[in-house]
């Protein structure tokens, strides 16, 4: 057995949660070492224990919870709407070459526009409420899921499609029992990317203007409150939110597609 093979075998024996915990522990130690070595004051770079304590107190006092709930609602609605439309459009682009030739340049051009530049316009059109944030999330989720759907549908075995046609299967039967199940791994690849982008979209929308949300809390913590530990605690909340949402998508994928 070569050294590389032995290393891969050992890596497979380490549970994923343990590897993640070790990586997080290493990050925290490096963070603490940087604070100690550079001598940064808390208003520039707070220590991990100070951020952890502020994280606990902010949740206990109810400082973070209402903002996190608003952001979560925006992400959920935007991700659901954007992903649903993306799957429908992606399927249409895969099965209608003329539609792809007509729409693809516009989709690419829309994706190339920075969402930070579009956010003020969307806030102006839809108002500073939750609607503009949902629209931003849906837009940022749409492209990767649509492309993943199109790729997955086009990769369906032609032999299976011909077999279904020989049994006189209806279009809906082909879609429901053959094309969508075969394309699910690719679609979930897009959904994994999309759910993390939805978090970014919600925060961008909240930075432009809102009355509640984690993006607003970041602005308050670094501005009027000048509470840098609270800012880091909010960033930690955002990171945990992204990890949990990504994990939920992976869990649904394993349920529908099977464990890998």
C-alpha positions as CSV (number, residue, x, y, z in Angstrom):
1,X,0.0,0.0,0.0
2,X,1.4,3.4,-1.0
3,X,1.5,6.4,1.4
4,X,-1.2,8.2,-0.6
5,X,-3.5,5.2,-0.5
6,X,-2.9,4.8,3.2
7,X,-3.7,8.5,3.8
8,X,-6.9,8.2,1.8
9,X,-7.9,5.1,3.8
10,X,-7.3,6.9,7.1
11,X,-9.2,10.0,5.9
12,X,-12.2,7.8,5.1
13,X,-12.2,6.4,8.6
14,X,-12.4,9.8,10.3
15,X,-16.0,10.9,10.8
16,X,-17.1,14.0,8.9
17,X,-18.2,15.7,12.1
18,X,-14.9,15.1,13.8
19,X,-13.0,16.4,10.8
20,X,-15.2,19.5,10.8
21,X,-14.7,20.0,14.6
22,X,-10.9,19.7,14.3
23,X,-10.8,22.2,11.4
24,X,-13.0,24.6,13.5
25,X,-10.7,24.1,16.5
26,X,-7.7,24.9,14.4
27,X,-9.3,28.0,13.0
28,X,-10.1,29.3,16.5
29,X,-6.6,28.6,17.7
30,X,-5.1,30.4,14.8
31,X,-7.5,33.3,15.5
32,X,-6.5,33.5,19.1
33,X,-2.8,33.3,18.2
34,X,-3.2,36.2,15.8
35,X,-4.9,38.3,18.5
36,X,-2.2,37.6,21.0
37,X,0.7,38.0,18.7
38,X,-0.5,41.2,17.1
39,X,-2.0,42.6,20.2
40,X,-5.2,43.8,18.5
41,X,-7.6,45.6,20.8
42,X,-11.2,44.3,20.9
43,X,-12.6,47.1,18.8
44,X,-10.4,45.9,15.9
45,X,-10.3,42.2,16.3
46,X,-11.9,40.7,19.4
47,X,-10.7,37.4,20.8
48,X,-12.7,34.1,20.1
49,X,-13.8,33.9,23.8
50,X,-15.1,37.5,23.7
51,X,-17.1,36.8,20.5
52,X,-18.4,33.6,22.0
53,X,-19.6,35.3,25.1
54,X,-21.2,38.1,23.1
55,X,-22.9,35.5,20.9
56,X,-24.5,33.8,23.9
57,X,-25.6,37.0,25.5
58,X,-27.0,38.5,22.3
59,X,-29.1,35.4,21.8
60,X,-30.2,35.3,25.5
61,X,-31.2,39.0,25.4
62,X,-33.1,38.6,22.2
63,X,-30.8,40.9,20.2
64,X,-30.1,38.5,17.3
65,X,-33.2,36.2,17.2
66,X,-35.7,38.6,15.6
67,X,-33.2,39.7,13.0
68,X,-32.2,36.1,12.2
69,X,-35.9,35.1,11.9
70,X,-36.5,37.9,9.3
71,X,-33.4,36.9,7.3
72,X,-34.4,33.2,7.4
73,X,-37.9,34.0,6.1
74,X,-36.4,36.1,3.2
75,X,-34.0,33.3,2.4
76,X,-36.7,30.6,2.5
77,X,-39.2,32.5,0.3
78,X,-36.6,33.6,-2.2
79,X,-34.9,30.3,-2.5
80,X,-38.2,28.4,-2.9
81,X,-39.5,30.8,-5.6
82,X,-36.2,31.1,-7.4
83,X,-35.4,27.4,-7.4
84,X,-38.9,26.4,-8.6
85,X,-38.8,28.9,-11.5
86,X,-35.3,27.8,-12.3
87,X,-36.2,24.1,-12.6
88,X,-39.1,24.9,-14.9
89,X,-37.0,27.3,-17.1
90,X,-34.0,24.9,-17.1
91,X,-36.2,22.1,-18.3
92,X,-37.6,24.2,-21.1
93,X,-34.2,25.3,-22.2
94,X,-33.0,21.7,-22.2
95,X,-35.9,20.5,-24.4
96,X,-36.4,23.6,-26.6
97,X,-33.1,24.5,-28.4
98,X,-34.7,27.6,-29.9
99,X,-35.7,28.9,-26.5
100,X,-32.1,28.4,-25.3
101,X,-30.7,30.3,-28.2
102,X,-33.1,33.2,-27.6
103,X,-32.9,33.4,-23.8
104,X,-29.4,32.3,-22.9
105,X,-27.7,35.6,-23.8
106,X,-30.2,37.5,-21.5
107,X,-29.7,35.0,-18.7
108,X,-26.0,35.3,-18.9
109,X,-26.1,39.1,-19.0
110,X,-28.5,39.2,-16.0
111,X,-26.1,36.9,-14.1
112,X,-23.1,39.1,-14.9
113,X,-24.7,42.1,-13.3
114,X,-23.6,42.5,-9.7
115,X,-26.5,42.0,-7.3
116,X,-25.1,44.8,-5.2
117,X,-25.8,47.2,-8.1
118,X,-29.3,45.9,-8.7
119,X,-30.3,45.9,-5.0
120,X,-31.0,49.6,-4.8
121,X,-33.2,49.5,-7.9
122,X,-35.1,46.5,-6.6
123,X,-35.6,48.3,-3.2
124,X,-36.9,51.3,-5.2
125,X,-39.3,49.3,-7.3
126,X,-40.6,46.9,-4.6
127,X,-40.1,49.0,-1.5
128,X,-37.8,48.5,1.6
129,X,-39.9,45.7,2.9
130,X,-39.5,41.9,2.7
131,X,-40.6,41.8,-1.0
132,X,-37.4,43.3,-2.4
133,X,-35.2,40.9,-0.4
134,X,-37.2,37.9,-1.6
135,X,-36.8,39.1,-5.2
136,X,-33.1,39.5,-4.7
137,X,-32.8,36.0,-3.3
138,X,-34.8,34.5,-6.1
139,X,-32.7,36.3,-8.8
140,X,-29.4,35.2,-7.3
141,X,-30.6,31.6,-6.9
142,X,-32.2,31.3,-10.3
143,X,-29.1,31.0,-12.6
144,X,-27.1,28.2,-11.0
145,X,-30.2,26.1,-10.5
146,X,-31.5,26.7,-14.0
147,X,-28.1,25.7,-15.5
148,X,-27.8,22.6,-13.3
149,X,-31.3,21.6,-14.4
150,X,-30.6,22.1,-18.1
151,X,-27.3,20.0,-17.8
152,X,-29.0,17.3,-15.9
153,X,-32.0,16.9,-18.3
154,X,-29.7,16.9,-21.3
155,X,-27.6,14.1,-19.7
156,X,-30.6,11.7,-19.5
157,X,-29.8,8.5,-21.4
158,X,-31.3,8.7,-24.9
159,X,-31.8,4.9,-24.9
160,X,-34.1,5.2,-21.9
161,X,-36.1,8.0,-23.6
162,X,-36.5,5.8,-26.7
163,X,-37.6,2.9,-24.6
164,X,-40.2,5.1,-22.9
165,X,-41.5,6.2,-26.3
166,X,-41.8,2.6,-27.4
167,X,-44.1,2.0,-24.5
168,X,-46.1,5.0,-25.5
169,X,-45.4,6.9,-22.3
170,X,-47.0,10.3,-22.1
171,X,-44.8,13.4,-21.8
172,X,-45.8,13.9,-18.1
173,X,-44.9,10.2,-17.4
174,X,-41.5,10.6,-19.0
175,X,-40.8,13.8,-17.0
176,X,-42.0,12.4,-13.7
177,X,-40.6,8.9,-13.8
178,X,-37.5,9.3,-16.0
179,X,-36.1,12.8,-16.7
180,X,-36.5,14.5,-13.3
181,X,-35.2,11.5,-11.3
182,X,-32.3,11.1,-13.6
183,X,-31.5,14.8,-13.4
184,X,-31.8,15.1,-9.6
185,X,-28.1,14.8,-8.8
186,X,-27.3,17.7,-11.1
187,X,-30.3,19.7,-9.9
188,X,-29.2,19.3,-6.3
189,X,-25.8,20.4,-7.2
190,X,-27.3,23.7,-8.3
191,X,-29.5,23.8,-5.2
192,X,-26.4,23.5,-3.0
193,X,-24.9,26.5,-4.6
194,X,-28.2,28.4,-4.7
195,X,-29.0,28.0,-1.0
196,X,-25.7,29.6,0.0
197,X,-26.2,32.4,-2.6
198,X,-29.6,33.0,-1.1
199,X,-28.0,33.9,2.2
200,X,-25.8,36.5,0.4
201,X,-28.8,37.9,-1.5
202,X,-30.8,38.4,1.7
203,X,-27.9,40.2,3.4
204,X,-27.3,42.5,0.3
205,X,-30.9,43.4,0.3
206,X,-30.8,44.2,4.0
207,X,-27.7,46.4,3.6
208,X,-29.6,48.6,1.1
209,X,-32.4,49.2,3.6
210,X,-34.7,47.4,6.0
211,X,-36.2,47.6,9.4
212,X,-35.0,44.2,10.5
213,X,-32.5,41.5,9.5
214,X,-29.0,40.3,10.1
215,X,-27.7,42.7,7.5
216,X,-29.2,45.6,9.4
217,X,-27.7,44.3,12.6
218,X,-24.2,44.2,11.0
219,X,-24.7,47.9,10.0
220,X,-25.8,48.8,13.5
221,X,-23.0,46.9,15.2
222,X,-20.3,48.6,13.2
223,X,-22.0,52.0,13.1
224,X,-24.1,53.6,15.8
225,X,-23.5,50.8,18.4
226,X,-19.8,50.3,17.6
227,X,-20.1,46.9,19.1
228,X,-17.5,44.8,17.2
229,X,-18.0,41.7,19.2
230,X,-21.7,41.8,18.3
231,X,-20.7,42.3,14.7
232,X,-18.6,39.1,14.9
233,X,-21.4,37.3,16.7
234,X,-23.7,38.3,13.9
235,X,-21.3,37.0,11.3
236,X,-21.1,33.7,13.2
237,X,-24.9,33.5,13.2
238,X,-24.8,34.0,9.4
239,X,-22.2,31.3,9.0
240,X,-24.2,28.8,11.1
241,X,-27.3,29.7,9.2
242,X,-25.6,29.0,5.9
243,X,-24.2,25.7,7.2
244,X,-27.6,24.5,8.5
245,X,-29.4,25.4,5.2
246,X,-26.7,23.7,3.1
247,X,-27.0,20.7,5.4
248,X,-30.8,20.5,4.9
249,X,-30.4,20.5,1.1
250,X,-27.8,17.7,1.4
251,X,-30.2,15.8,3.7
252,X,-33.0,16.1,1.2
253,X,-30.7,15.1,-1.6
254,X,-29.6,11.9,0.3
255,X,-33.2,11.1,1.0
256,X,-34.3,11.4,-2.7
257,X,-31.2,10.4,-4.5
258,X,-29.5,8.2,-2.0
259,X,-26.4,8.4,0.2
260,X,-23.0,8.8,-1.5
